[in-house]
Amino acid sequence: MWWLRLLILGFWSALVVLGATEDAKPEQKEVSRTKRRGNTGQLGLKGPNVCGTRQHSYCCPGWKTLTGGNQCIVPICRSSCGDGFCSRPNMCTCPNGQIAPSCGSKSGCVCVCVCV
């Protein structure tokens, strides 16, 4: 008979635990939603290049988000990178691997002028 009491006790314990877990789930979802949205109702910015506070976050100078994104992962270059690409704020990575404020033009024509 002791095994029957143990079985009943285990059954009731499982019901109590499951009931407590179900009650906690909606509350946990609400808390996480509040943390993500902040005051504006929009998702906050994420990533290594985010400045500001949780309530007012913005991309650090020299960085922007992809269209429709929430991560500050796109560098901004003031000058054109020509044949290269903008790899960090105001720095281009050129086809030859050099990192510089700008690269050659995209036309592919490198002319040398000689005065006569």
N, C-alpha and C positions, 0 to 999 in steps of 0.2 A: 503493500500500500504506500510505502514511502516514495516509490518511484512515481505514483500517480500524483501525489502532492507536489513533487518536484516538477513534473510535467505541467501541471496547472499553474504553478508559480512562474515557470519559464514563459508560458503562454501569455499571462497577464503582464509580465515584465516587457515582453516584446510589443504588446499592444500599447503600453504606456510610452515606450521609446518611439514607436512609429507615430503615435499621436503627437508627441512633442516635436518630432522632426517635421511633420506636415504643417503644424502651426508656425514653425519658425521659417519655413521656406518663403512665404509671401513677404514677411518682414525683411528677410535678408535681401530679396530682390529689390525692394523699395530703397533700402539703404544704399546698395551698390548703384542704383540708377541715380540717386541724388548725388552721390560722390562724383559720378562721371559728368553730369550735366551742369553743375554749378548753378549760377543765377540766371543765365541766359536761356536755358533750355536746349542749348546746342552742345555737342561733344567738345570737350576741351582739347587743346593742342597737346601733342605728345612728341617725344623724341629728344635728342640731345641738344637741339638748338632752340629751345623754348625759354623765353624770359617772362618775367612777371610773377604773378601769384596764381593760386588755383582759381580764384574768382575772376582774375583778369590776366589771361595769358596771351602772349603774342610771340611771333617769330623774332628771334634776336636779329640785330642789324646784319644785313648781308645774306639773309635766308628767307625763303618763302615756301608755301605749301604747293603741292600739286593741285590742279584744279579739282575741287570737290574733296580734297583730302584734309587730314588733320595732323599731319606730321611735317615739321619744318625741316625738310631734307633737300630742298632745291637751292643751290647757291646762286647768288646774283652777282654778275660781273658788269661793271660800269661800261667798259669798252668791249668791242666785239672780239670774240676769240678766233675769228677767221676759220682756219682749217681745224682748229682744236675744239675743245669744249670747256665750259666753265666747271671747274672741279672743286673750288672753294671760293668764298667771297673775294671778288676782284682778282682772282688768279685762274689762268687757263692752263690746261694740259695740252701741249702741242703734239702733233703727230710724231715728232722725233723723241718724245718723252720729256722734253724740257717743260718746266713749270715757270710761267712768266705772266705778266699783266695782260699780254695780248700775243697772238700768233700771226702767221702770214695770212694773206687774203684768201678767200675761198675761190678766187678765179683760177687758181692754178698757174697763173703766169707770174713768174719772177723775172723781172726785167732789170738789166743793168744798163744804165745810161752812160754813154761815152760822149763827151763834148769834143767837137772837131773844130 
